[in-house]
């Protein structure tokens, strides 16, 4: 399948909590690192502490092991 074919996915889940509680959990960007092995840390930028229009956050992935041609591999830490 090609990207031009418009591949997509769909998933639904029922959550037994009110909208305010769901938003509270999703808005906690610091907790995202505990949900995904692809994140080590997430932090708000520019003094933001909560998701509002224009707020930004940055995530840091775990160190990766990569192999450059002709080497035994190096450790990168973003």
PAGUFI-572289 format. One line per field, with one value per atom (N, C-alpha, C): atom name; x, y, z negated. Coordinates in nm, 2 decimals, decimal comma. Layout:
name CA	...
c1 X	...
c2 Y	...
c3 Z	...
! end
This chain:
name N	CA	C	N	CA	C	N	CA	C	N	CA	C	N	CA	C	N	CA	C	N	CA	C	N	CA	C	N	CA	C	N	CA	C	N	CA	C	N	CA	C	N	CA	C	N	CA	C	N	CA	C	N	CA	C	N	CA	C	N	CA	C	N	CA	C	N	CA	C	N	CA	C	N	CA	C	N	CA	C	N	CA	C	N	CA	C	N	CA	C	N	CA	C	N	CA	C	N	CA	C	N	CA	C	N	CA	C	N	CA	C	N	CA	C	N	CA	C	N	CA	C	N	CA	C	N	CA	C	N	CA	C	N	CA	C	N	CA	C	N	CA	C	N	CA	C	N	CA	C	N	CA	C	N	CA	C	N	CA	C	N	CA	C	N	CA	C	N	CA	C	N	CA	C	N	CA	C	N	CA	C	N	CA	C	N	CA	C	N	CA	C	N	CA	C	N	CA	C	N	CA	C	N	CA	C	N	CA	C	N	CA	C	N	CA	C	N	CA	C	N	CA	C	N	CA	C	N	CA	C	N	CA	C	N	CA	C	N	CA	C	N	CA	C	N	CA	C	N	CA	C	N	CA	C	N	CA	C	N	CA	C	N	CA	C	N	CA	C	N	CA	C
c1 0,08	0,00	0,09	0,05	0,13	0,06	0,14	0,09	-0,01	0,01	-0,09	-0,23	-0,23	-0,36	-0,44	-0,38	-0,46	-0,48	-0,37	-0,40	-0,44	-0,52	-0,56	-0,59	-0,62	-0,65	-0,76	-0,84	-0,94	-0,95	-0,97	-0,98	-1,07	-1,16	-1,25	-1,24	-1,25	-1,25	-1,34	-1,41	-1,50	-1,42	-1,43	-1,36	-1,47	-1,46	-1,55	-1,51	-1,50	-1,47	-1,53	-1,54	-1,60	-1,50	-1,54	-1,46	-1,35	-1,38	-1,28	-1,16	-1,19	-1,09	-1,00	-1,07	-1,00	-0,90	-0,95	-0,87	-0,75	-0,77	-0,67	-0,56	-0,59	-0,49	-0,42	-0,49	-0,42	-0,34	-0,38	-0,30	-0,17	-0,15	-0,03	0,08	0,15	0,25	0,36	0,39	0,50	0,47	0,34	0,31	0,33	0,33	0,35	0,47	0,58	0,70	0,68	0,58	0,55	0,46	0,40	0,31	0,38	0,49	0,55	0,70	0,75	0,89	0,97	0,90	0,97	1,00	0,96	0,98	1,05	1,15	1,21	1,16	1,14	1,10	1,02	0,92	0,84	0,83	0,85	0,84	0,78	0,72	0,66	0,77	0,74	0,84	0,78	0,87	0,84	0,75	0,77	0,70	0,56	0,52	0,39	0,38	0,27	0,25	0,12	0,05	-0,08	-0,11	-0,18	-0,21	-0,31	-0,27	-0,35	-0,31	-0,39	-0,35	-0,22	-0,13	0,01	0,11	0,07	0,16	0,24	0,36	0,45	0,51	0,53	0,61	0,71	0,81	0,92	0,94	0,95	0,97	1,12	1,17	1,31	1,30	1,35	1,35	1,47	1,46	1,57	1,70	1,81	1,93	1,92	1,97	1,96	2,10	2,10	2,22	2,22	2,32	2,32	2,45	2,45	2,58	2,60	2,71	2,76	2,85	2,85	2,93	3,07	3,13	3,27	3,29	3,19	3,21	3,14	3,17	3,10	2,97	2,94	2,82	2,86	2,77	2,79	2,66	2,67	2,55	2,52	2,40	2,36	2,26	2,28	2,18	2,14	2,02	1,97	1,98
c2 -0,12	0,00	0,12	0,22	0,34	0,45	0,55	0,66	0,73	0,74	0,81	0,74	0,62	0,54	0,58	0,66	0,71	0,61	0,53	0,43	0,50	0,43	0,48	0,37	0,41	0,31	0,37	0,29	0,34	0,25	0,32	0,24	0,32	0,25	0,31	0,24	0,31	0,26	0,34	0,27	0,33	0,35	0,47	0,51	0,54	0,47	0,49	0,60	0,72	0,84	0,96	1,06	1,19	1,26	1,35	1,42	1,50	1,56	1,63	1,54	1,42	1,33	1,28	1,25	1,21	1,32	1,45	1,56	1,58	1,56	1,57	1,47	1,35	1,25	1,28	1,31	1,34	1,46	1,56	1,68	1,67	1,56	1,54	1,49	1,58	1,54	1,47	1,50	1,43	1,28	1,25	1,11	1,03	1,09	1,02	0,93	0,97	0,89	0,76	0,75	0,62	0,54	0,59	0,52	0,46	0,51	0,47	0,44	0,33	0,31	0,40	0,48	0,57	0,70	0,72	0,85	0,83	0,91	0,91	1,03	1,14	1,26	1,35	1,42	1,52	1,64	1,76	1,88	1,99	2,08	2,20	2,30	2,38	2,47	2,62	2,71	2,85	2,89	2,82	2,85	2,80	2,72	2,66	2,55	2,53	2,43	2,34	2,38	2,31	2,34	2,24	2,26	2,37	2,48	2,59	2,62	2,69	2,72	2,79	2,73	2,78	2,72	2,65	2,58	2,47	2,46	2,35	2,27	2,14	2,05	1,98	1,93	1,86	1,72	1,62	1,48	1,44	1,36	1,31	1,16	1,10	0,96	0,90	0,77	0,70	0,70	0,68	0,67	0,55	0,57	0,47	0,41	0,29	0,23	0,23	0,29	0,29	0,24	0,19	0,14	0,22	0,29	0,35	0,25	0,26	0,17	0,17	0,05	0,04	0,06	0,07	0,09	-0,02	-0,02	-0,12	-0,07	0,06	0,12	0,23	0,33	0,44	0,46	0,52	0,55	0,70	0,73	0,87	0,90	1,02	1,07	1,20	1,22	1,35	1,45
c3 0,00	0,00	0,00	0,08	0,09	0,00	-0,04	-0,12	-0,04	0,09	0,18	0,18	0,14	0,13	0,01	-0,08	-0,20	-0,30	-0,34	-0,44	-0,57	-0,65	-0,78	-0,88	-1,00	-1,10	-1,18	-1,25	-1,34	-1,46	-1,58	-1,70	-1,79	-1,86	-1,96	-2,09	-2,20	-2,33	-2,42	-2,51	-2,60	-2,73	-2,78	-2,90	-3,01	-3,12	-3,23	-3,32	-3,27	-3,34	-3,28	-3,35	-3,30	-3,21	-3,13	-3,04	-3,11	-3,23	-3,31	-3,35	-3,40	-3,44	-3,32	-3,21	-3,09	-3,05	-3,04	-3,00	-3,10	-3,23	-3,33	-3,30	-3,27	-3,24	-3,11	-3,01	-2,88	-2,88	-2,97	-2,97	-3,05	-3,12	-3,20	-3,11	-3,04	-2,95	-3,01	-3,14	-3,21	-3,23	-3,24	-3,25	-3,12	-3,01	-2,88	-2,88	-2,94	-2,95	-3,01	-3,10	-3,16	-3,08	-2,98	-2,89	-2,77	-2,73	-2,60	-2,62	-2,57	-2,57	-2,48	-2,40	-2,30	-2,37	-2,49	-2,56	-2,69	-2,73	-2,86	-2,94	-2,87	-2,94	-2,85	-2,91	-2,83	-2,92	-2,87	-2,95	-2,87	-2,94	-2,88	-2,84	-2,74	-2,69	-2,72	-2,72	-2,72	-2,85	-2,96	-3,08	-3,09	-2,99	-2,99	-3,10	-3,16	-3,26	-3,23	-3,12	-3,09	-2,95	-2,88	-2,74	-2,72	-2,65	-2,61	-2,47	-2,39	-2,25	-2,25	-2,17	-2,15	-2,24	-2,35	-2,44	-2,36	-2,40	-2,34	-2,44	-2,41	-2,50	-2,41	-2,47	-2,40	-2,47	-2,39	-2,44	-2,41	-2,50	-2,47	-2,47	-2,36	-2,34	-2,42	-2,45	-2,52	-2,43	-2,49	-2,41	-2,31	-2,19	-2,09	-2,05	-2,01	-1,96	-1,81	-1,75	-1,60	-1,55	-1,44	-1,38	-1,25	-1,25	-1,13	-1,05	-0,92	-0,84	-0,89	-0,91	-0,95	-1,10	-1,18	-1,33	-1,40	-1,53	-1,61	-1,68	-1,65	-1,70	-1,80	-1,81	-1,91	-1,98	-2,10	-2,17	-2,16	-2,12	-2,10	-2,21	-2,27	-2,37	-2,32	-2,28	-2,23	-2,33
! end
